[in-house]
Amino acid sequence: MGYIIAILNAFTVASQDVLVKKLRGESRFFLIWLRMVMAVPVLALLVTIFSTWEVPQSTFWWLILGINVPIEILQFYMGYTAIQTSPLSLVAPLSSFTSLFLIPVSYLVLGETPTLFAFIGVCLIVIGTFFLGWELGKNMKIGDGLKKVFSERGSWLVLATALLVTIPITTAKYTFRFASPLLTAFYITVGLVIALTPLALRKKGVMADIPKRKSLMGVLSVISGFSLGLHYTGISLLPIAYYISVKRLSMIFNVIFGHTFFQ
């Protein structure tokens, strides 16, 4: 079941990337905030149907408010900047490095150890990203492809984000000892909304664009709610390095969507 959820999650992640790129020109903090605001009712509905409402103990709040929320804001901002300024199909797949970075982090925090074959599988996914800069029909060396990938500022931002995001992912799974995955998703999202509100609305007239682009923003927000629900549920079912590796099928969707929508 965890693998099916990861595949569905991969599709929602790639879909969000397309919508974020189509909304370039909007304030990044505003886009993150809007996505989270609209995700809250979706997550509330999911908690009501599939989980139970409760107030976790203080340790839970220290973890999500002291670690998850600040780091999530930073990694979202860096990721949105990368997607909006660089070719989607070139830089987004570099997020697969998260799977590799998660192996030592999840071992230290959660005691999760991948099998040898799983480790090889993660490495193969990461190695695949090195071929992103190659062009069929051209006589290119490996170094030429790598140069093309890493000449993009967005590539470095995605790699930094891939490393940074290992912390909130691992911390979130640790908090499942105190609350259900869906409830954790709901509380973290509400925390992000509260923290982002002054940053998102500090610019005058930022809300004026909502009527003009309400369709794109609305779809982004709804998909975001389901994507967050899938993510937190999925990491509760599998070792997080496994789940994130499968979730990185979003790379394939990113390449297809990048060609389809942005040529």
Secondary structure, DSSP 8 states (H G I E B T S, - for coil): -HHHHHHHHHHHHHHHHHHHHHTTTS-HHHHHHHHHHHHHHHHHHHHHHHS------HHHHHHIIIIIHHHHHHHHHHHHHHHHHS-HHHHGGGGGHHHHHHHHHHHHHH-----HHHHHHHHHHHHHGGGTT--TTS---HHHHHHHHHTSHHHHHHHHHHHHTHHHHHHHHHHTTTS-HHHHHHHHHHHHHHHHHHHHS-STTGGGGTTTTHHHHHHHHHHHHHHHHHHHHHHHHS-HHHHHHHHTTHHHHHHHHHHHHH-
